[in-house]
């Protein structure tokens, strides 16, 4: 199997997952428009980069701008690992943001309960 096709098969679904996850988070009002647009640009750039690795590599090699060997299996696995790491970081960031929102809501409710109990005394 061609290593470039393997790279696309391993990383494109991960980038698409990140891309659609941003859209879903925006639709569910978990992200503000600015944050959503920045993340969409990020995941879109990654998708474009994934599909343009071979043409860029061929161009650089044809014009003697690089002396590197073609894509290796290690490079494919490294790119896939980086993509998985990016997804985990984005997921962790989303969970932390949800926890922060829940903590703020709990703090507000607790403040209301405590202030109303002090007023009754």
FENTA-V442517 format. One record per pair of residues at least 24 apart in sequence whose C-alpha atoms are under 8 Angstrom apart, sorted by the first residue. I is the first residue (numbers start at 1). J is the second residue. D is the distance in Angstrom with one decimal. If there is no record, write none. Layout:
# FENTA-V442517
i:I j:J d:D
i:I j:J d:D
This chain:
# FENTA-V442517
i:3 j:71 d:6.6
i:3 j:72 d:7.0
i:3 j:73 d:6.8
i:3 j:76 d:7.2
i:4 j:53 d:7.7
i:4 j:54 d:6.6
i:4 j:71 d:7.3
i:6 j:76 d:7.4
i:7 j:50 d:7.6
i:7 j:76 d:5.3
i:7 j:79 d:7.7
i:7 j:80 d:7.5
i:8 j:50 d:6.3
i:8 j:51 d:6.8
i:10 j:80 d:6.3
i:11 j:50 d:7.4
i:11 j:79 d:7.4
i:11 j:80 d:5.5
i:11 j:83 d:6.6
i:12 j:47 d:6.5
i:12 j:50 d:6.9
i:14 j:83 d:6.8
i:14 j:84 d:7.1
i:14 j:87 d:7.5
i:15 j:43 d:6.1
i:15 j:44 d:8.0
i:15 j:46 d:6.8
i:15 j:47 d:6.1
i:15 j:83 d:7.2
i:16 j:43 d:7.6
i:16 j:47 d:7.5
i:18 j:43 d:6.5
i:18 j:87 d:6.5
i:19 j:43 d:5.4
i:19 j:44 d:7.0
